[in-house]
Amino acid sequence: MKRKKIGALLLAAAMAVSVLGGCGGGDSASSTSTGGGSASSSGDASSTGEAGGEVIELTFFNADGNQDDPWTDPVAEAITEATGVKLKTSYPIGGNDESEQVALMIAEQKFPDIIFAKGSAGSLIEAGALIDMTDLIEQYGPNIKKLYGEEFDKLKYSKEDPSIYQFSAYVVGGEKFKDCGNAQIQWDVLKANDYKVPKDIAEFETMIKDYLAANPKTEDGLERIGITLSTSDWHWLITLGNPAGFIADGALDNGQWIIDENNQAMYKFRSDKEREYFRWLCRMYNEGILDPEFATQTHEDYIAKIASGRVVALFDKDWDYQDGEKVLKADGKYGSSYAGLPLTMDADTKCPSLAYQGLTTGTGVGISSTCKDPVAAIKFIDFLCSDEGQVLNKWGIEGVNYFIDEEGHRYRTEEEVKYATEDKDYQKNTGVGFHNYPFPSYGDGILDPTGSTYTTTSKDAVIAEYDVEQKAACEAWGVELLVDIFPQADEFETPDYPPVWALVKPMEFDEIGDKLDEVSWSALIGCVTGTEEAFDASYDAMLAELEKTGMSEAEGMLNDLIAEKVALVE
């Protein structure tokens, strides 16, 4: 599948000449040479950076954020002191949809120095707006190569075009010491069942119904809700679409697609097992167990219901429901917070929550074709990949955010842990973790040369942070970690292709994919909220509409793309 255009080749070649010549281009003001790159006159002349030189300010577009980042926190200042670079960050205007802003950049041919374009990276690559960083990495990126290790070649665009246009916005390797699983149920429900872990969805259903019968109202007199979902906007993907693949098929997270053992793709809602999952949801809706307002409530309504303690069970991810759960914990209602479960439709299906899918590629940071100083940019990223940069980003400042024990290992005080877990502005104020994503990063559990983990999330740290309900469950189950009850990572093979949801895909594929999702969104809600008698007819009508929309054509294109990615590691 040929993606690289002649214009992109010419721009990349021009940038190579620019790099070798030591001068920048783009929309920056005049600059003067300082060491490895150049210093823009727009920078703070009074600031000093690497080797005492002037600081260069690089512009950075972050498509997945909206917090103000003035680059003045302690970690940011320490990064600048080490690299001579400071970032001026911008975000998508009016929310997290980056596509319009990226389209405007391309139309005006005005690009930030460093870009994280999320799902719009393909448009930038087609337009020649991201340079091939291969030569820069070879010359200035030893820490980049060390961090990616055996997975470095996965950064290449394709076997036909082995350029490296982006890094990965996600971690490399590591272990999962915590996970919320495929479904969540209140701790009080598990306690009422002597901490029994439901072996299938039938037992899960029974536990919910029995608890509702015995406890129809909360202590505050509110009517309990068996299950609720958030489907009025894009959250339908997280609470309605994704759980179907995980629970029914035990599928890895490839977005809307299931990839079989022969690397063949299928749009997941035509899976027979998923049909049965949605049939079960339909029955739960008609029996009053599934919230009758699930399809019309806003996400704010959804979080408010969780925060009230009324909702017995969820199908979600903790990052999505945590705002509601934090309210419960702040009120001391730990029993109404949630236990993550490795739930599947039947006992023969494995929950894949702990599986490592390999390096996530297709979405990450890249350097633009108009970057004022590509060498300074790659050196900056290389520092972030170094042991010093990783520790600085994830742990903060030694003697302030962390300390070194007698064995030479890093640790945080109880006060620091409390500050980090309870203050919503901790990252912004301290800088700890604030500048980590979407830059390259080691995963949890990986040890640096001192024997400390690169991240603050270690096995011991997770155990130390368990609340009273979590500790009681570990004791009841006879385990150290809550995820010890899950199928473990070594029970799954790592695929030869990256997670499909993140891949840069052809525009024609994305156009079909978007239409397929639009059809599925409304049709699945219709299947669930309809009568049980009408379910099969409604589901068949959805599949027919999906086929008319181009489902088989999209599957074929995705098969070709997966084959390209597999070829990179063969």
C-alpha positions as CSV (number, residue, x, y, z in Angstrom):
1,M,0.0,0.0,0.0
2,K,2.0,3.0,-1.3
3,R,1.5,6.0,1.0
4,K,4.6,8.2,0.5
5,K,4.3,11.0,-2.0
6,I,7.0,12.7,-4.2
7,G,6.4,15.9,-2.3
8,A,7.1,14.2,1.0
9,L,10.4,12.9,-0.4
10,L,11.4,16.3,-1.6
11,L,10.6,18.0,1.7
12,A,12.4,15.3,3.7
13,A,15.5,15.7,1.4
14,A,15.3,19.5,1.9
15,M,15.2,19.0,5.7
16,A,18.2,16.7,5.6
17,V,20.2,19.4,3.8
18,S,19.0,21.9,6.4
19,V,20.0,19.7,9.3
20,L,23.5,19.1,7.8
21,G,23.9,22.8,7.1
22,G,23.1,23.7,10.7
23,C,20.4,26.2,9.9
24,G,16.6,26.1,10.5
25,G,13.6,27.1,8.5
26,G,10.0,27.7,9.0
27,D,8.3,30.6,10.6
28,S,10.8,31.4,13.4
29,A,12.6,34.6,13.8
30,S,16.3,34.9,13.2
31,S,18.4,32.6,15.3
32,T,22.0,32.2,16.4
33,S,24.0,29.0,16.6
34,T,24.5,27.5,20.0
35,G,26.0,24.1,20.3
36,G,23.9,21.4,18.9
37,G,21.3,23.6,17.3
38,S,20.1,27.2,17.2
39,A,18.5,29.6,19.6
40,S,15.5,31.5,18.5
41,S,15.4,35.2,19.2
42,S,11.9,34.7,20.4
43,G,13.3,32.8,23.4
44,D,14.1,34.3,26.8
45,A,17.6,35.8,26.3
46,S,18.2,35.8,30.0
47,S,17.6,32.1,30.3
48,T,20.5,29.6,30.0
49,G,20.2,26.0,29.0
50,E,22.6,23.2,28.0
51,A,26.2,24.1,28.5
52,G,25.2,27.6,29.6
53,G,23.9,28.5,26.1
54,E,20.8,30.5,25.3
55,V,17.4,28.7,25.5
56,I,15.6,27.9,22.3
57,E,11.8,27.8,22.5
58,L,10.2,25.1,20.3
59,T,6.5,25.2,19.6
60,F,4.6,22.0,20.3
61,F,1.1,21.0,19.3
62,N,-0.5,18.5,21.7
63,A,-3.7,17.0,20.2
64,D,-4.6,15.2,23.4
65,G,-4.7,17.9,26.0
66,N,-6.2,21.2,27.1
67,Q,-4.5,22.2,30.3
68,D,-2.5,25.3,30.4
69,D,1.2,24.5,30.2
70,P,3.3,27.6,30.8
71,W,6.5,25.5,31.1
72,T,7.4,27.1,34.4
73,D,7.0,24.2,36.9
74,P,10.1,22.7,38.5
75,V,10.3,19.7,36.2
76,A,10.0,21.8,33.1
77,E,12.7,24.1,34.3
78,A,15.0,21.2,35.0
79,I,14.4,19.8,31.5
80,T,15.3,23.2,30.0
81,E,18.5,23.3,32.2
82,A,19.5,19.9,30.8
83,T,18.6,20.5,27.2
84,G,18.5,24.2,26.4
85,V,15.0,23.8,25.1
86,K,11.6,25.0,26.4
87,L,8.3,24.2,24.9
88,K,5.5,26.5,24.0
89,T,2.4,24.2,23.9
90,S,-0.8,24.7,22.0
91,Y,-3.9,22.5,22.0
92,P,-6.9,21.8,19.8
93,I,-9.3,24.8,19.8
94,G,-12.6,24.2,21.5
95,G,-11.9,20.6,22.7
96,N,-10.0,17.5,21.9
97,D,-10.9,17.1,18.2
98,E,-7.6,17.9,16.5
99,S,-8.7,17.2,12.9
100,E,-9.9,20.7,12.0
101,Q,-6.8,22.3,13.4
102,V,-4.5,19.9,11.6
103,A,-6.3,20.5,8.4
104,L,-5.8,24.3,8.9
105,M,-2.1,23.8,9.5
106,I,-1.8,21.9,6.2
107,A,-3.9,24.4,4.3
108,E,-1.8,27.3,5.6
109,Q,1.5,25.3,5.5
110,K,2.2,26.6,9.0
111,F,3.3,23.9,11.5
112,P,4.6,23.8,15.0
113,D,8.1,22.6,15.5
114,I,7.0,19.4,17.2
115,I,3.6,17.8,16.6
116,F,1.5,15.2,18.3
117,A,-1.4,14.9,15.9
118,K,-3.1,11.8,17.4
119,G,-5.6,10.4,14.8
120,S,-4.7,13.1,12.2
121,A,-1.1,12.0,11.7
122,G,-1.9,10.4,8.4
123,S,-2.9,13.7,6.9
124,L,0.4,15.3,8.0
125,I,2.4,12.5,6.5
126,E,0.5,12.6,3.2
127,A,1.2,16.4,3.1
128,G,4.9,16.0,3.8
129,A,4.6,17.9,7.0
130,L,6.5,15.4,9.2
131,I,10.1,14.6,8.5
132,D,11.8,11.2,8.4
133,M,13.7,11.2,11.7
134,T,15.8,8.1,11.0
135,D,19.1,9.9,10.3
136,L,18.6,12.3,13.2
137,I,18.0,9.4,15.6
138,E,21.1,7.6,14.3
139,Q,23.3,10.7,14.9
140,Y,21.7,12.2,18.0
141,G,19.3,9.6,19.6
142,P,21.2,6.8,21.5
143,N,18.7,7.0,24.3
144,I,15.8,6.8,21.9
145,K,17.2,3.6,20.4
146,K,17.9,2.2,23.9
147,L,14.4,2.9,25.1
148,Y,12.7,1.2,22.1
149,G,15.2,-1.7,22.0
150,E,14.0,-4.7,20.1
151,E,10.8,-2.8,19.1
152,F,12.6,0.0,17.4
153,D,11.8,-1.2,13.9
154,K,8.1,-1.1,14.6
155,L,8.4,2.7,14.5
156,K,9.0,2.4,10.7
157,Y,6.1,3.4,8.6
158,S,6.1,0.4,6.4
159,K,8.5,-2.1,4.7
160,E,8.1,-0.1,1.5
161,D,8.6,3.2,3.2
162,P,10.8,2.6,6.3
163,S,10.7,6.3,7.4
164,I,10.2,7.1,11.0
165,Y,7.7,9.9,11.1
166,Q,6.5,9.5,14.7
167,F,7.5,7.9,18.0
168,S,4.9,6.2,20.1
169,A,2.7,8.1,22.6
170,Y,2.4,4.9,24.7
171,V,4.8,3.0,26.9
172,V,7.4,0.5,25.8
173,G,7.1,-2.9,27.6
174,G,6.5,-3.2,31.3
175,E,3.9,-4.9,33.5
176,K,0.4,-4.1,34.6
177,F,0.2,-4.0,38.4
178,K,-3.4,-2.6,38.3
179,D,-6.3,-2.8,35.9
180,C,-10.0,-2.4,36.1
181,G,-10.7,-5.4,33.9
182,N,-13.7,-5.9,31.6
183,A,-16.4,-5.0,34.1
184,Q,-16.7,-3.3,37.5
185,I,-18.9,-4.1,40.5
186,Q,-19.2,-2.3,43.8
187,W,-17.1,-3.8,46.6
188,D,-20.3,-4.1,48.8
189,V,-21.7,-6.6,46.3
190,L,-18.6,-8.7,46.4
191,K,-18.6,-8.7,50.2
192,A,-22.2,-9.8,50.1
193,N,-21.1,-12.8,48.0
194,D,-18.1,-13.7,50.2
195,Y,-15.8,-12.1,47.6
196,K,-16.8,-14.7,44.9
197,V,-15.5,-13.7,41.5
198,P,-18.2,-14.4,38.9
199,K,-16.9,-17.0,36.4
200,D,-19.2,-15.8,33.6
201,I,-21.8,-13.2,32.8
202,A,-24.6,-15.3,34.1
203,E,-23.1,-15.3,37.6
204,F,-22.4,-11.6,37.3
205,E,-26.1,-11.0,36.4
206,T,-27.2,-13.1,39.5
207,M,-25.0,-11.1,41.8
208,I,-26.5,-7.8,40.6
209,K,-30.1,-9.0,40.8
210,D,-29.6,-10.5,44.3
211,Y,-28.0,-7.3,45.6
212,L,-30.7,-5.1,44.1
213,A,-33.4,-7.3,45.7
214,A,-31.8,-7.1,49.1
215,N,-30.7,-3.5,48.8
216,P,-33.2,-1.6,46.6
217,K,-32.1,1.8,48.0
218,T,-28.9,3.4,49.1
219,E,-28.4,4.7,52.6
220,D,-29.4,8.1,51.3
221,G,-32.8,6.7,50.1
222,L,-31.9,6.7,46.4
223,E,-33.1,4.0,44.0
224,R,-30.2,1.7,43.0
225,I,-29.4,1.2,39.4
226,G,-28.1,-2.3,38.3
227,I,-26.0,-1.2,35.3
228,T,-25.6,2.1,33.5
229,L,-23.7,3.2,30.4
230,S,-22.6,6.4,28.8
231,T,-23.6,6.4,25.1
232,S,-24.8,9.9,24.2
233,D,-21.5,10.8,22.7
234,W,-18.1,9.2,21.9
235,H,-18.2,7.4,25.2
236,W,-20.4,4.8,23.5
237,L,-17.1,3.3,22.2
238,I,-15.8,2.9,25.8
239,T,-18.9,1.6,27.6
240,L,-21.0,-0.1,24.8
241,G,-18.7,-1.0,22.0
242,N,-15.4,-2.0,23.5
243,P,-16.7,-4.2,26.4
244,A,-18.5,-6.4,23.8
245,G,-15.2,-7.5,22.2
246,F,-13.4,-8.0,25.6
247,I,-16.2,-9.9,27.3
248,A,-17.7,-11.9,24.4
249,D,-14.6,-12.7,22.3
250,G,-11.8,-12.2,24.8
251,A,-10.4,-10.0,22.1
252,L,-7.3,-7.7,22.4
253,D,-7.9,-4.0,22.1
254,N,-8.0,-3.3,18.4
255,G,-10.7,-0.8,18.5
256,Q,-13.7,-1.8,16.4
257,W,-11.8,-4.8,14.9
258,I,-11.2,-8.4,15.9
259,I,-8.0,-9.9,14.4
260,D,-7.9,-13.7,14.2
261,E,-4.9,-16.0,14.6
262,N,-4.2,-15.7,10.8
263,N,-4.0,-11.9,11.1
264,Q,-7.4,-11.5,9.3
265,A,-9.6,-8.6,10.4
266,M,-13.3,-8.6,11.1
267,Y,-15.5,-5.6,12.0
268,K,-16.3,-6.9,15.5
269,F,-20.1,-6.3,15.7
270,R,-20.6,-9.1,13.2
271,S,-19.1,-11.6,15.6
272,D,-21.7,-14.2,16.7
273,K,-20.5,-14.0,20.3
274,E,-21.0,-10.2,20.4
275,R,-24.5,-10.6,19.0
276,E,-25.2,-12.8,22.1
277,Y,-23.6,-10.1,24.4
278,F,-25.9,-7.5,23.0
279,R,-28.9,-9.9,23.3
280,W,-28.0,-10.2,27.0
281,L,-27.9,-6.4,27.3
282,C,-31.3,-6.2,25.6
283,R,-32.7,-8.6,28.2
284,M,-31.1,-6.6,31.0
285,Y,-32.8,-3.4,29.6
286,N,-36.2,-5.0,29.3
287,E,-35.9,-6.5,32.9
288,G,-35.0,-3.0,34.3
289,I,-31.5,-4.0,35.3
290,L,-29.9,-1.7,32.7
291,D,-30.6,1.9,33.3
292,P,-33.5,3.0,31.2
293,E,-31.8,6.4,30.7
294,F,-28.5,5.0,29.5
295,A,-29.0,6.0,25.9
296,T,-30.1,9.6,26.5
297,Q,-28.2,10.7,29.6
298,T,-25.1,12.9,29.2
299,H,-21.7,11.8,30.4
300,E,-22.1,14.3,33.3
301,D,-25.3,12.5,34.3
302,Y,-23.5,9.2,34.1
303,I,-20.7,10.4,36.4
304,A,-23.2,12.0,38.8
305,K,-25.0,8.7,39.2
306,I,-21.7,6.9,39.9
307,A,-20.8,9.6,42.5
308,S,-24.2,9.1,44.2
309,G,-23.3,5.4,44.9
310,R,-26.5,4.2,43.2
311,V,-24.8,2.2,40.4
312,V,-24.1,-1.4,41.2
313,A,-22.1,-2.3,38.0
314,L,-20.3,-0.7,35.1
315,F,-18.7,-1.7,31.8
316,D,-16.0,1.0,31.5
317,K,-12.4,2.0,32.1
318,D,-11.2,3.6,35.3
319,W,-9.9,6.7,33.6
320,D,-13.5,7.3,32.4
321,Y,-15.4,6.8,35.6
322,Q,-12.8,7.9,38.1
323,D,-14.2,11.4,38.7
324,G,-17.4,9.8,40.1
325,E,-15.4,7.2,42.1
326,K,-13.2,9.9,43.7
327,V,-16.3,11.6,45.1
328,L,-17.3,8.3,46.7
329,K,-13.9,7.8,48.3
330,A,-13.7,11.4,49.4
331,D,-17.0,10.8,51.3
332,G,-15.5,7.6,52.8
333,K,-17.9,5.4,50.8
334,Y,-15.3,2.9,49.7
335,G,-17.8,0.0,49.6
336,S,-19.6,1.8,46.8
337,S,-16.4,2.2,44.8
338,Y,-15.6,-0.5,42.2
339,A,-13.7,-3.8,42.0
340,G,-12.4,-4.5,38.5
341,L,-13.3,-8.0,37.3
342,P,-11.9,-10.3,34.6
343,L,-15.4,-10.9,33.4
344,T,-16.2,-12.9,30.2
345,M,-19.3,-14.4,28.7
346,D,-18.2,-17.9,29.6
347,A,-15.6,-19.7,31.6
348,D,-13.7,-20.8,28.5
349,T,-13.0,-17.2,27.4
350,K,-10.0,-15.4,28.8
351,C,-10.0,-11.8,29.9
352,P,-7.1,-10.1,28.0
353,S,-6.7,-7.1,30.2
354,L,-3.1,-7.8,31.2
355,A,-1.9,-8.9,27.8
356,Y,0.9,-6.9,26.2
357,Q,0.0,-6.1,22.6
358,G,3.5,-4.8,21.6
359,L,4.5,-1.3,20.9
360,T,1.6,1.0,20.0
361,T,2.5,2.8,16.8
362,G,0.8,5.2,14.5
363,T,0.2,7.9,17.0
364,G,3.0,9.8,18.6
365,V,5.3,12.8,18.5
366,G,7.0,13.9,15.3
367,I,9.1,16.8,14.0
368,S,7.6,19.1,11.4
369,S,9.1,20.0,8.1
370,T,9.3,23.6,9.2
371,C,10.9,22.9,12.6
372,K,13.3,25.8,13.3
373,D,15.9,23.4,14.7
374,P,15.4,19.7,14.1
375,V,18.7,18.8,15.9
376,A,17.6,20.6,19.0
377,A,14.2,18.9,18.8
378,I,15.7,15.4,18.5
379,K,18.2,16.1,21.3
380,F,15.4,17.2,23.5
381,I,13.4,14.0,22.8
382,D,16.5,11.9,23.3
383,F,17.0,13.5,26.8
384,L,13.5,12.7,27.7
385,C,14.3,9.0,26.8
386,S,17.4,9.0,28.9
387,D,17.5,7.5,32.4
388,E,17.8,11.1,33.8
389,G,14.9,12.4,31.7
390,Q,12.6,9.5,32.5
391,V,13.2,9.8,36.2
392,L,12.8,13.5,36.1
393,N,9.5,13.3,34.3
394,K,8.1,10.5,36.3
395,W,9.5,11.0,39.8
396,G,10.3,14.8,39.9
397,I,13.1,16.5,41.7
398,E,15.3,14.5,44.1
399,G,15.0,15.8,47.7
400,V,11.6,17.3,46.9
401,N,9.4,14.8,45.3
402,Y,11.4,11.7,46.0
403,F,14.4,10.5,48.1
404,I,17.1,7.8,47.9
405,D,17.2,5.0,50.5
406,E,20.2,3.3,51.9
407,E,20.1,0.7,49.1
408,G,20.2,3.5,46.5
409,H,16.5,3.1,45.5
410,R,14.0,5.9,45.0
411,Y,11.1,6.3,47.2
412,R,8.3,8.8,48.0
413,T,7.1,9.9,51.4
414,E,3.6,9.2,52.5
415,E,2.9,12.9,52.3
416,E,4.0,13.0,48.7
417,V,1.9,10.0,47.8
418,K,-1.1,11.6,49.4
419,Y,-0.4,14.9,47.6
420,A,-0.1,13.0,44.3
421,T,-3.3,10.9,44.7
422,E,-5.6,13.5,46.2
423,D,-4.7,16.9,44.7
424,K,-6.1,17.3,41.2
425,D,-3.4,20.0,40.5
426,Y,-0.5,17.9,41.7
427,Q,1.0,17.2,38.2
428,K,0.4,20.8,37.0
429,N,2.0,22.3,40.1
430,T,5.0,20.0,40.5
431,G,5.5,19.0,36.9
432,V,5.7,15.3,37.9
433,G,4.1,13.3,35.1
434,F,2.8,16.4,33.5
435,H,5.2,16.4,30.6
436,N,5.5,12.7,30.2
437,Y,2.7,11.9,27.7
438,P,2.8,11.8,24.7
439,F,6.6,11.5,24.6
440,P,8.4,8.1,24.6
441,S,8.3,6.3,27.9
442,Y,9.2,3.1,29.6
443,G,6.4,1.0,31.0
444,D,5.7,0.1,34.7
445,G,8.0,-2.3,36.4
446,I,11.1,-1.8,34.2
447,L,14.2,-1.2,36.3
448,D,16.8,1.4,35.6
449,P,20.6,0.8,36.4
450,T,20.0,1.6,40.1
451,G,17.5,-1.2,40.5
452,S,14.6,1.3,40.9
453,T,11.6,1.3,38.6
454,Y,11.5,4.1,36.0
455,T,7.9,4.9,37.0
456,T,6.4,5.4,40.4
457,T,4.0,2.5,39.7
458,S,5.7,-0.5,41.1
459,K,4.2,-3.6,42.7
460,D,5.1,-2.4,46.2
461,A,3.8,1.1,45.5
462,V,0.4,-0.2,44.2
463,I,0.0,-2.5,47.3
464,A,0.9,0.4,49.6
465,E,-1.8,2.6,48.0
466,Y,-4.6,0.1,48.4
467,D,-7.6,1.3,50.4
468,V,-9.5,-0.7,53.1
469,E,-11.7,-2.5,50.6
470,Q,-8.9,-3.4,48.3
471,K,-6.8,-4.7,51.2
472,A,-9.7,-6.8,52.4
473,A,-10.2,-8.3,49.0
474,C,-6.6,-9.3,48.6
475,E,-6.7,-11.0,52.0
476,A,-10.0,-12.8,51.1
477,W,-8.5,-14.0,47.7
478,G,-5.1,-14.8,49.2
479,V,-3.2,-12.6,46.7
480,E,-0.8,-9.7,46.8
481,L,-2.2,-7.7,43.9
482,L,-5.9,-7.4,42.8
483,V,-4.9,-8.3,39.3
484,D,-3.5,-11.6,40.5
485,I,-7.0,-13.0,39.9
486,F,-6.8,-12.1,36.2
487,P,-5.3,-14.3,33.4
488,Q,-1.6,-13.2,33.4
489,A,0.3,-11.6,30.6
490,D,2.4,-14.7,29.9
491,E,-0.8,-16.6,29.0
492,F,-1.1,-14.4,25.8
493,E,1.1,-14.1,22.7
494,T,2.3,-10.7,21.7
495,P,1.0,-10.0,18.2
496,D,3.3,-9.1,15.3
497,Y,1.3,-6.0,14.5
498,P,0.6,-3.0,16.7
499,P,-2.9,-2.3,18.2
500,V,-5.0,-1.5,15.2
501,W,-6.9,1.4,16.7
502,A,-3.7,3.5,16.7
503,L,-2.4,2.8,13.2
504,V,-2.2,5.5,10.5
505,K,-4.7,4.3,8.0
506,P,-5.6,5.3,4.4
507,M,-8.1,8.2,4.2
508,E,-10.6,6.0,2.3
509,F,-10.5,3.4,5.1
510,D,-11.1,6.1,7.8
511,E,-14.1,7.4,5.8
512,I,-15.7,4.0,5.7
513,G,-14.7,3.3,9.3
514,D,-16.4,6.5,10.5
515,K,-19.6,5.5,8.6
516,L,-19.5,2.0,10.0
517,D,-19.3,3.4,13.5
518,E,-22.1,5.9,12.9
519,V,-24.4,3.0,11.8
520,S,-23.3,0.8,14.7
521,W,-23.7,3.5,17.4
522,S,-27.4,4.1,16.7
523,A,-28.2,0.6,15.6
524,L,-26.7,-1.1,18.7
525,I,-28.6,1.2,21.0
526,G,-31.8,0.4,19.0
527,C,-31.1,-3.4,19.4
528,V,-30.6,-3.0,23.2
529,T,-33.6,-0.8,23.8
530,G,-36.0,-2.8,21.5
531,T,-38.0,-5.8,22.5
532,E,-36.3,-9.2,22.9
533,E,-38.6,-10.6,20.2
534,A,-37.4,-7.9,17.7
535,F,-33.7,-8.3,18.6
536,D,-32.6,-10.6,15.8
537,A,-34.4,-8.8,13.1
538,S,-32.9,-5.5,14.3
539,Y,-29.4,-7.0,14.5
540,D,-29.7,-8.5,11.0
541,A,-30.8,-5.1,9.7
542,M,-27.7,-3.5,11.2
543,L,-25.4,-6.1,9.6
544,A,-27.0,-5.5,6.3
545,E,-26.6,-1.8,6.6
546,L,-22.9,-2.2,7.6
547,E,-22.3,-4.4,4.6
548,K,-23.8,-1.7,2.3
549,T,-21.6,0.9,4.0
550,G,-18.4,-0.9,3.0
551,M,-17.6,-3.3,5.9
552,S,-16.0,-6.0,3.7
553,E,-14.0,-3.5,1.7
554,A,-12.7,-2.0,4.9
555,E,-11.7,-5.4,6.2
556,G,-9.7,-6.0,3.1
557,M,-7.8,-2.7,3.4
558,L,-7.1,-3.4,7.0
559,N,-5.8,-6.9,6.2
560,D,-3.3,-5.3,3.8
561,L,-2.2,-2.8,6.4
562,I,-1.7,-5.5,9.1
563,A,0.3,-7.5,6.6
564,E,2.6,-4.5,6.1
565,K,3.2,-4.1,9.8
566,V,3.9,-7.8,10.2
567,A,6.4,-7.6,7.4
568,L,8.4,-5.1,9.5
569,V,9.2,-7.7,12.2
570,E,9.6,-10.8,10.0
